[in-house]
Amino acid sequence: MPSLPPQASAGFSAVIDRFLGAMVAERGCSPFTVKSYREDLLQLAEFLASAGCRTPDEATSMILRRFAGGLHAAGYAPATVARKLASTRSFYTFGQREGWVRTNPAKPLRGPRRARKLPKFLTGEEIGRLLAAPQPKAAGGLRDRAILELMYSAGLRVRELVTLDDGDLDLRGGTVRVRGKGRRERLGIVGRHARGAIESWLASRASPRATAVARAQPLFTNKFGTRLSVRGVGRLLEKHLLTAGLSGRASPHTLRHSFATHLLDAGADIRSVQELLGHKSLVTTQIYTHVTTTRLLDAFDKAHPRAR
């Protein structure tokens, strides 16, 4: 992580900390998001100090354009440039609200246009092979099957999965409480297969603890008995993709994409899918309609007698 240069330390450190505190309090930003903001703003502070700015209010639109140009010249990916400029705009919007800048010098900054890629997903047959890959008698087999079944059943992000506690589950009701981005909570659906896999995993764990402690126990743990990490989920998925003959075909997020695509293919209402995914905006969910429309057109071309 970059650190503030000596010449900028006094002028930048306190205001960056106030900004990050506001992001947590007002937007409910996760530690991961705060870390990204901090890294972006430390990089900005380093650039501004090199340009002769002792405090962030001395930056001008011209200087910030040079900062944006330097990001492009350094070869950052368009998505990374867009994020760093968004961090800069948010920082100076905060400054305007606090009163340490009169006008927002970052307002004219525009990130690069990003091509929106269609999400990758697995077919129903491929999902079946993947979910069958963990062997119950193998070490970690029951846990891994429960993880994959739940991710696909509820459309979970990996970070949502690894933060689940036992108390978030309602197996009788077939739901799980999910804490998504911005601390927004939603209910995920635990289907019959996922419920059975989770019950087998819970039964295989160590003897139950006192009720209050048990509800706060991590749902998925590693071999040391501590909470499973995002990287740990990635490693176990790679292992089972290889077993299923799908190596390189998917990432943990692919299960979420597959969940949404399969629901829409089967006729689910897009607003229901939006709720299940925890998307704040319907626009984010609509990318899946492009995938399903393409498949519908292919089916039409192959099956309709008047298609050609």
N, C-alpha and C positions, 0 to 999 in steps of 0.2 A: 504494500500500500504506500502511495506517495506521502511524504510528510511536508508540512509547511516550511518553506525556507525561512531562515532567521529574519530577513528583512520584511517578511509578510506576516510573521507569526502573531504579533500583537494586534495588527489591524484586521486579521481575518478569522483567527481561531474562535473568538467569542461569538461573532455573528454567525459563523457556520454552525456552531453548537446550538445557538438559539433557533436557527432555521430547522435543524434536524429534530430538535425537541418539539417544534410546532408540527412537523410532519407526522410524528408519532401521535401527538395529542389530538390533532384535528383530522388526520386522514387514516389513522390506525396503521401506518406503514410497518411492515414486518422488519425484523433485524436485517434480513437480506437486502431489502430495498434501501434501508438506511445506510448500509455499508456501501451500496452502489452510489447513492447520493454523495456520501462523504468522499469517496475516491474521485468522483467527477469534480467536486468543488475544490478539493485539494489540488487537482491538476489545473483548474482554472486559476486558483490563487497563485500557484507557481508561475503561470504564464503572466498574470497581471503584475506580479512583483518584478519579473524580468522586463516588463514594459514600463517600469517606473511607477506603478501604482502602489502606494503604501497602504491604502484601504480600499475595499470593494467599491465605495462610492466614487472613486476617482476614475473608474472605467467609463469609456465612451463607447458608443455604437461602433465607431471605426475600430477601436482596439478589440472589441468582441468579434467583429468580422474577421480580424486577423487571427484570432483564436480559432474560429470556425475553419478558416482556410488552412491553418496548421494541422487541424485534425484530419482534414481530407488529405493533405500532403503526407501525413505520417502513415497513411494506408489503412486507417481504421475502417472497419466494415460500415456500410451505410446505417445499419441498425444501431451500431455503437455511437456513431456521430450524432444520430437523431436523439439518442438517449442523453448524451452529454449536453447537447444544446437545450433539450427540454429541462434538464436539471438547472442549467444556467438561467433560463427564463423564469422558472419557479423561484429560484433564489432571489432574483431581482424584483419579482412581483411581491415577494415577502418583504424585501427592503423598502418598496414603495409603501406598503401597508404599515411598516414600522416607522417610516419617515426618514430613513437615512439616505434615500434617493428620492428626488422629486419626480423624475420620469424614469421609465424602465428602459435602460440602454440596450437590453437584450430582446426587446419586443420585435425588432425587425428581423431577428435571426430566424431562418427557416432551415429545417433539416432536409436532407436529401430524400427524394421520393423513393419509397421502398416498394419493390414488386411484391405483391401479396401472393405467396405460394399456397397452392391448395394443400390441405392437410393430408398426410399419409395415413393410411389405415389398413388394417388386416381384414381379409374376407372372413365370413362366418366359419368357413372350414379351417382357415389358418388360426383363428382364435381358438377353435376347438382343439387343435393340435397343441397350441401353446399351453392351454389350461390343463391339458392332460400330461404335460411333460414332467412336472414335479412328482416324484414317486413317494407315496406316503411312508414307506419303510426306510427311505434314505434320510440321512441327516438333514434336518431343515425342510424336508419334503412337505410336511403338513403345514408348516408356516408359509412356505413359498406358494403353495396352492391357494391358501387362504388370501394371501396378498394379491395374487393375480386375479382371482375370482372377484375380490372386493373392488379392485381398481376398475375392472371392466363392468361390474354390476352397477357401481355408483358413479362412474366417470370421474374418478378422483385424480387430482394432481398429486405428484409424488410428495410434495411438501405437506399436502393435506393428509395424506396417508400416514406419514411418519409421526405426525403430531397427535394421532388418535389415541385416546385412552380407553380402557375397558368401559368406563362410565358413559362413553359416547354411543355405545351400542345399545340398540333395543331390538334384540333378535326376535322376540315374540311379535313385535309390531313390524318387523322387517325394515327398519330404518337405522341410519347412523347420522349423528350430528357432526357436520363438517365445518371447520373454521377455514374459510377461504381468504382470498385477497382482501386487504383493507378491513380485516377482522369481521367480515360479513359471514354470518352463519347461515347454513341451509341444511335441509334434510336430504341425505342420499338414500337411495333404495337398495336394500340388501335382498337380492333375489334368492330363490330356493337353493340353487347350487352354491352361491356364496355363503349363505347361512349354514349349510351343511359343512362346508370347508372350514368356516370359522369355528364352529362348534367342535370339530375334530381337533383343531389347533389349540383351542382353550383347554380341552380335556387333556391334552398331552403336556401341558405346562406344569410347573411345580405346584405343590399343594396350595389351595386358595388362602389368601391372607384375610385380615380383618376387613369388613365391608368398606369402610371409609378409605382405607389404603388401597384396596383392590380396585375401586372405581377410578382412582388416579394413576393406576399402573399402566405403563405403555402397552398398547394392544399388541404391537409387534416388536420383538426384542432380538438382539443378536446373540451370539454364542456366550457372551459374557453376562447376559441378562439385562443389559441396558438398552435404551431406546435405539431402534434401527435407524441408520442414517440414510439420507438421499442417495449417497454413493453406494451404500449397501444394497439398496433396491436395484440400482442400475446394474450392479455386478450379478445379482441373482437372475435378473431378466436376461442378461447376455448368456448366462449359462443355459437357461431353459430354451431360449431361442435357438441355440446351437443344437440342443437335443431334439427340438421340433423340426429341424431342417429349415429354420427361418433366420439364420444368422445374418445380421446386417439389414434386416427388413423392418426393424422397429426399435423404438426407444420407449422409455416408460410413458411418455406423453402420447405415444401411438395408441395405447389402450384407451385413453380418453377420447382421441379422435375416432377410434373405431366405435366406441359407445355411442357417440353423437350421430355418426353416419348411419349406423345400423338402425337406430331409433327412427331417424327421418326416412330411411328407405322403407321401413315397415309402416309408415303413415303417421308417425307421432307428430303432434302439433309443435311447431317451432318454438312457441312461447313456453310450452312445457319443457322442451329441451333446454331452453335458455335458463329456466329455473333450476333444472337438475344440474346443469353445468356451473351455475353460480355466476353467469355473465351479467355484468351491470347493464350492458347495452345489447339490444337485439342485433345491432350491426355486427358485433363480434360473432354471434351465433350464425349469422347468415352465410358465412363462408362455407359452411357445411352444405347449404342448399346448392352451391355450385357443383359440389362433388356428386350429390344425388341427382341433380338435373342432367349431368353428363351421362350418368349410368342409365337414367330413364330414356334419354335420347338414343343411346346405344340399343337398349331393349326395343324401342319403337322401330328403329331401322331394321332390326333383325326379325321382328315378329309381325309388324303391321303389313297387311297385304297391299296397301296403297302408299307405303312409305317411299317407294322408289318409282 
